[in-house]
């Protein structure tokens, strides 16, 4: 098959990284894959195949006739069987381009979130319902997100499939970035990997760290990621006198190496789908403490594979972190989590599940 994977831009974000990894595995099994990005970006994504950027200005993301035509030209030139829209503006871009210019490829939408947490007004629901009714299949990242999608949009259940994200099960480099060695070499280091956006709840995490320090815990946290709230979070770190305890590291390509050195992943997100960083932490054999949002509960099972805390329960989150720091049962749980990832989330297997959905959609009348 010929497949276009449509992404927001070249950035080190979960949706783009997974789309790149998936594309590599699809290419390795004989499919012809083109990665197309909507907006400018300069990150080095792990895709080794063909990439084309439409380089559209963000200022035109809500109305971009020329951009929709550019995408149509790529589709007409490449002649894909399937166009998969991966998060951000990709669904809107693909659907409107097809409506205006009439290209024939099937559209598959990769739903990576619990949509009801984002679609919070009637106009948004109606507009997105219109968009999703133009697609041929939805592939949801978790069963909870699948059911939420069906309920939110009144979408036919037969056209929504659950296929989780996966990981490339490769050896983790033990080489650390030079600028992080000193920070990672002392104290109990917690790691947080997320874009600096409201739903990732950096401010709540800082409150947790402040209270842990007040309890006499020798903890630090490294924040990996970037985004619009980074300056605000950095200012809050100063105001809370946490500059010695919190390091903002920006986007990093060595996330697994950093994780493998850390003592745990902390993820107090308010909204999630099924974040890949949870699986990455499990693969690195470090404990995961996370809020029970989105599809996280499908992989983080209390006392089995991690520590799950109800949303906004900061006292419970602190208690879970302390339990990890002082507990004797941690190794058993991290072993369970590692084995689950190896057995159930190998990208080579996940890619075959995507391929199966593609074939079913293409063969559907």
C-alpha positions as CSV (number, residue, x, y, z in Angstrom):
1,X,0.0,0.0,0.0
2,X,0.9,3.7,-0.4
3,X,0.3,5.6,2.8
4,X,0.6,9.3,3.7
5,X,1.1,10.0,7.4
6,X,0.0,13.6,8.1
7,X,1.6,15.4,11.1
8,X,1.4,18.8,12.6
9,X,5.1,19.6,12.2
10,X,8.5,18.2,12.8
11,X,8.6,18.3,16.6
12,X,9.6,15.9,19.4
13,X,6.0,15.3,20.6
14,X,4.4,12.0,21.1
15,X,2.1,12.0,18.1
16,X,4.9,12.9,15.7
17,X,7.4,10.5,17.2
18,X,5.0,7.6,17.1
19,X,3.9,8.4,13.5
20,X,7.5,8.4,12.5
21,X,8.2,5.1,14.2
22,X,5.1,3.6,12.8
23,X,6.1,4.8,9.3
24,X,9.5,3.1,9.6
25,X,7.9,-0.2,10.5
26,X,5.4,0.1,7.7
27,X,8.2,0.8,5.2
28,X,10.2,-2.2,6.5
29,X,7.2,-4.4,5.6
30,X,7.1,-3.2,2.1
31,X,4.7,-0.3,2.1
32,X,5.5,3.1,0.5
33,X,5.1,5.8,3.1
34,X,5.3,9.6,2.8
35,X,5.4,11.8,5.9
36,X,3.8,15.2,5.3
37,X,3.9,18.0,7.9
38,X,1.6,21.0,7.8
39,X,3.8,23.6,9.5
40,X,7.5,24.5,9.8
41,X,9.5,22.5,12.3
42,X,13.2,21.7,12.7
43,X,13.2,18.7,15.0
44,X,15.0,15.5,13.9
45,X,12.2,12.9,13.8
46,X,13.1,9.2,13.8
47,X,11.7,8.6,10.3
48,X,14.2,7.5,7.7
49,X,12.0,7.8,4.6
50,X,10.5,10.6,2.5
51,X,9.2,13.7,4.1
52,X,7.5,16.8,2.7
53,X,6.6,19.9,4.6
54,X,3.8,22.2,3.4
55,X,5.4,25.0,5.4
56,X,2.1,26.7,6.0
57,X,1.9,29.7,8.4
58,X,0.3,29.0,11.7
59,X,-1.7,32.3,11.3
60,X,-3.7,30.6,8.5
61,X,-4.5,27.3,10.4
62,X,-8.2,28.1,10.4
63,X,-8.5,29.1,6.7
64,X,-5.8,28.1,4.3
65,X,-7.1,27.4,0.8
66,X,-3.6,27.4,-0.7
67,X,-2.5,25.0,2.0
68,X,-5.4,22.7,1.3
69,X,-4.5,22.8,-2.4
70,X,-0.9,22.0,-1.6
71,X,-2.0,18.9,0.3
72,X,-4.2,17.9,-2.6
73,X,-1.3,18.1,-5.0
74,X,0.8,15.8,-2.7
75,X,-2.0,13.4,-2.6
76,X,-2.5,13.5,-6.4
77,X,1.2,13.1,-7.0
78,X,1.8,10.3,-4.5
79,X,-1.6,8.5,-5.1
80,X,-1.9,7.0,-1.6
81,X,-4.4,4.4,-0.6
82,X,-4.7,5.9,2.8
83,X,-4.1,9.3,4.4
84,X,-3.7,9.1,8.2
85,X,-4.3,12.3,10.1
86,X,-2.3,12.4,13.4
87,X,-3.4,15.0,15.9
88,X,-3.3,18.8,15.9
89,X,-4.8,20.4,12.8
90,X,-4.3,17.3,10.6
91,X,-7.9,16.1,10.6
92,X,-9.3,19.4,9.7
93,X,-6.7,19.9,7.0
94,X,-7.2,16.5,5.4
95,X,-11.0,16.6,5.4
96,X,-11.3,20.1,4.0
97,X,-8.7,19.5,1.4
98,X,-10.5,16.4,0.2
99,X,-13.9,18.2,0.2
100,X,-12.5,21.0,-1.9
101,X,-10.4,19.1,-4.3
102,X,-12.1,15.7,-4.5
103,X,-9.1,13.4,-4.0
104,X,-10.0,9.7,-3.5
105,X,-7.7,8.3,-0.8
106,X,-9.3,7.0,2.3
107,X,-8.9,9.2,5.4
108,X,-8.1,7.5,8.7
109,X,-8.0,9.6,11.9
110,X,-5.6,8.7,14.7
111,X,-7.5,9.7,17.9
112,X,-4.9,10.0,20.6
113,X,-7.0,11.7,23.3
114,X,-10.1,11.6,25.4
115,X,-11.9,14.1,23.1
116,X,-14.6,15.2,25.5
117,X,-11.9,16.9,27.7
118,X,-11.0,19.2,24.7
119,X,-14.3,19.6,22.9
120,X,-16.0,21.7,25.6
121,X,-18.6,23.8,23.6
122,X,-21.6,23.0,21.3
123,X,-20.0,24.7,18.3
124,X,-16.8,22.7,18.8
125,X,-18.7,19.4,19.1
126,X,-20.8,20.2,15.9
127,X,-17.7,21.2,13.9
128,X,-15.7,18.2,14.9
129,X,-18.7,15.9,14.4
130,X,-18.9,17.2,10.8
131,X,-15.2,16.5,10.3
132,X,-15.1,13.0,11.7
133,X,-18.2,12.0,9.7
134,X,-16.0,12.6,6.6
135,X,-13.4,10.0,7.6
136,X,-13.4,6.3,6.7
137,X,-12.1,5.0,10.0
138,X,-10.9,6.1,13.4
139,X,-8.1,4.4,15.2
140,X,-8.2,5.2,18.9
141,X,-5.2,5.0,21.3
142,X,-7.1,3.3,24.1
143,X,-10.5,1.6,24.7
144,X,-11.6,4.4,27.1
145,X,-10.7,7.0,24.4
146,X,-12.6,4.9,21.8
147,X,-15.8,4.8,23.9
148,X,-15.5,8.5,24.7
149,X,-15.1,9.3,21.0
150,X,-18.2,7.3,20.1
151,X,-20.3,9.0,22.8
152,X,-19.0,12.5,22.2
153,X,-19.6,12.5,18.4
154,X,-22.4,9.9,18.1
155,X,-20.0,8.0,15.8
156,X,-20.7,4.5,14.6
157,X,-18.8,2.0,16.9
158,X,-18.0,-0.3,14.0
159,X,-15.8,2.5,12.5
160,X,-13.7,3.1,15.6
161,X,-10.9,0.6,16.3
162,X,-8.5,0.6,19.3
163,X,-4.8,0.2,18.6
164,X,-2.5,1.5,21.2
165,X,0.9,3.2,20.8
166,X,4.0,1.1,21.0
167,X,7.7,1.3,21.5
168,X,10.8,0.4,19.5
169,X,12.2,-2.3,21.8
170,X,15.9,-1.4,21.4
171,X,18.8,-1.2,23.9
172,X,18.7,2.1,25.9
173,X,21.9,4.1,25.7
174,X,23.6,4.7,29.0
175,X,25.3,7.9,27.7
176,X,23.9,11.0,29.3
177,X,23.9,14.6,27.9
178,X,26.9,16.3,29.4
179,X,24.8,19.3,30.7
180,X,22.6,17.0,32.8
181,X,25.2,14.7,34.4
182,X,25.7,16.8,37.5
183,X,21.9,17.3,38.1
184,X,21.2,13.6,37.6
185,X,24.0,12.4,39.8
186,X,22.7,13.3,43.3
187,X,19.4,13.1,45.1
188,X,16.3,11.3,44.1
189,X,15.5,12.5,40.5
190,X,12.0,12.5,39.2
191,X,11.4,13.0,35.5
192,X,8.5,14.6,33.8
193,X,8.1,14.5,30.0
194,X,5.4,16.7,28.4
195,X,4.7,19.9,26.4
196,X,4.3,23.0,28.5
197,X,0.6,23.3,28.1
198,X,-2.1,23.7,30.7
199,X,-3.4,20.1,30.6
200,X,0.1,18.8,31.6
201,X,-0.2,20.5,35.0
202,X,3.3,21.7,35.6
203,X,2.1,24.0,38.3
204,X,0.5,21.2,40.2
205,X,3.8,19.2,39.9
206,X,5.7,22.1,41.3
207,X,3.4,22.2,44.3
208,X,4.0,18.5,44.9
209,X,7.8,19.0,44.7
210,X,7.6,22.0,47.1
211,X,5.7,19.9,49.7
212,X,8.0,16.9,49.3
213,X,11.0,19.2,50.0
214,X,9.2,20.7,53.0
215,X,8.9,17.1,54.3
216,X,12.6,16.7,54.1
217,X,12.7,14.5,51.0
218,X,15.8,14.9,48.9
219,X,14.0,15.1,45.6
220,X,14.6,16.9,42.4
221,X,12.7,16.9,39.1
222,X,13.8,17.3,35.5
223,X,11.2,18.8,33.2
224,X,11.7,17.6,29.6
225,X,9.7,19.4,26.9
226,X,8.8,22.9,25.7
227,X,5.8,25.0,24.9
228,X,3.9,28.3,25.5
229,X,3.8,28.0,29.3
230,X,7.5,27.4,29.7
231,X,8.4,31.1,30.7
232,X,5.5,31.1,33.2
233,X,6.6,27.8,34.7
234,X,10.2,29.0,35.0
235,X,9.1,32.1,36.8
236,X,7.0,30.0,39.2
237,X,10.1,27.8,39.9
238,X,12.0,31.0,41.0
239,X,9.0,32.3,43.1
240,X,8.8,28.9,44.9
241,X,12.5,28.9,45.6
242,X,12.9,25.6,43.7
243,X,15.7,26.6,41.3
244,X,18.1,24.0,42.9
245,X,15.4,21.3,42.7
246,X,13.9,21.8,39.3
247,X,15.7,21.8,36.0
248,X,13.9,22.7,32.7
249,X,15.7,20.7,30.1
250,X,13.7,21.6,27.0
251,X,13.1,19.1,24.2
252,X,15.5,16.2,24.2
253,X,16.3,13.3,21.9
254,X,17.9,11.3,24.7
255,X,14.7,10.9,26.7
256,X,15.2,7.1,27.4
257,X,18.8,7.6,28.6
258,X,17.6,10.3,31.0
259,X,14.7,8.1,32.2
260,X,16.9,5.1,32.8
261,X,19.0,7.2,35.2
262,X,16.0,8.8,37.0
263,X,14.2,7.3,40.0
264,X,10.6,7.6,38.7
265,X,8.3,9.2,36.1
266,X,5.7,11.6,37.5
267,X,2.8,12.5,35.4
268,X,0.1,14.6,37.1
269,X,-1.7,15.4,33.8
270,X,-5.2,16.6,33.8
271,X,-5.9,15.3,30.3
272,X,-4.3,12.4,28.4
273,X,-4.9,9.7,25.9
274,X,-2.3,7.0,26.4
275,X,1.0,8.8,26.7
276,X,4.0,7.0,25.3
277,X,6.2,8.3,28.1
278,X,4.5,5.9,30.4
279,X,5.5,3.0,28.3
280,X,9.0,4.4,27.9
281,X,9.4,4.7,31.7
282,X,8.2,1.1,32.1
283,X,10.6,-0.1,29.5
284,X,13.4,1.7,31.4
285,X,12.3,-0.1,34.5
286,X,11.5,3.0,36.5
287,X,8.3,3.4,38.6
288,X,5.4,5.5,37.2
289,X,3.2,7.7,39.4
290,X,0.3,9.2,37.4
291,X,-3.1,10.7,37.6
292,X,-6.0,8.5,36.6
293,X,-7.0,10.3,33.4
294,X,-7.6,9.2,29.8
295,X,-6.4,5.7,29.0
296,X,-3.6,5.6,31.6
297,X,-5.5,3.2,33.8
298,X,-5.3,0.6,31.0
299,X,-1.5,0.3,31.5
300,X,-0.9,1.7,35.0
301,X,-2.5,-0.8,37.3
302,X,-2.2,-0.1,41.1
303,X,0.2,-2.5,42.9
304,X,0.7,-4.3,39.6
305,X,2.4,-2.0,37.1
306,X,2.5,1.4,38.7
307,X,0.9,4.0,41.1
308,X,-2.4,5.5,40.0
309,X,-3.8,8.6,41.8
310,X,-7.2,10.2,41.3
311,X,-7.0,13.5,39.3
312,X,-6.1,16.6,41.4
313,X,-5.4,14.6,44.5
314,X,-2.1,16.2,45.3
315,X,-1.9,14.7,48.8
316,X,-2.4,11.2,47.3
317,X,0.2,12.0,44.6
318,X,2.7,12.9,47.3
319,X,1.9,9.8,49.2
320,X,2.5,7.7,46.1
321,X,5.9,9.3,45.4
322,X,7.0,8.7,49.0
323,X,5.8,5.1,48.8
324,X,8.0,4.6,45.7
325,X,11.0,6.3,47.4
326,X,10.7,4.2,50.6
327,X,8.9,1.1,49.5
328,X,10.2,-2.4,49.2
329,X,7.8,-3.6,46.5
330,X,9.1,-1.4,43.7
331,X,11.2,-3.9,41.9
332,X,8.4,-6.4,41.5
333,X,6.1,-3.7,40.1
334,X,8.7,-2.3,37.6
335,X,9.4,-5.9,36.5
336,X,5.7,-6.4,35.8
337,X,5.5,-3.2,33.9
338,X,8.6,-4.0,31.8
339,X,7.2,-7.4,30.9
340,X,3.9,-5.9,29.9
341,X,5.5,-3.5,27.6
342,X,7.7,-6.1,26.0
343,X,4.8,-8.5,25.5
344,X,2.0,-6.1,24.5
345,X,3.5,-2.9,23.0
346,X,6.2,-3.9,20.6
347,X,6.0,-1.5,17.6
348,X,6.5,-4.3,15.2
349,X,3.3,-5.9,16.3
350,X,1.5,-2.6,16.6
351,X,2.4,-1.7,13.0
352,X,0.8,-5.0,11.8
353,X,-2.4,-4.0,13.6
354,X,-2.4,-0.6,11.8
355,X,-1.7,-2.4,8.5
356,X,-4.7,-4.7,9.1
357,X,-7.0,-1.7,9.7
358,X,-5.7,0.0,6.5
359,X,-6.4,-3.1,4.4
360,X,-9.9,-3.4,5.8
361,X,-10.6,0.2,5.0
362,X,-9.2,0.1,1.5
363,X,-11.2,-3.1,0.7
364,X,-14.4,-1.7,2.1
365,X,-16.9,-0.6,-0.6
